[in-house]
Amino acid sequence: MRFTHDAELDEPGDGPQMKAAIAWCRKAKIPVYRPSPTQLKFENLNFFPTTGTLHYDNQRKLDLRGLAGLQTLLERIWGSKLPPID
């Protein structure tokens, strides 16, 4: 299953972590897609909101965790501040 459109990010039964991650990505205009029910992906960066795990394709998980970790990582990559997490 691969979701590619913004409307397809939401699924019935999403937990609070997934809902918060999707809402923040929309607010921050991060072009994520959802390759599985438990995963959000931006380019080669994978984020699993329920566990907080972040990792690049074919690499070990990063020390940064959770939505705050995703925010920190993307701010480092882009060199600019992103909207706060609600």
MONORUR-V707077 format. One line per field, one symbol per residue. psi: psi as a letter, one per 30 degrees, with the letter a starting at -180 (. if undefined). A space follows every 10 residues. Layout:
psi = ???
This chain:
psi = kjkfleffek kkgkleeeee eeeeeeefhk illjflfgkk kjcgkkkjee fgkkllkgll lleklaeeee eeeeeeefgl klllk.
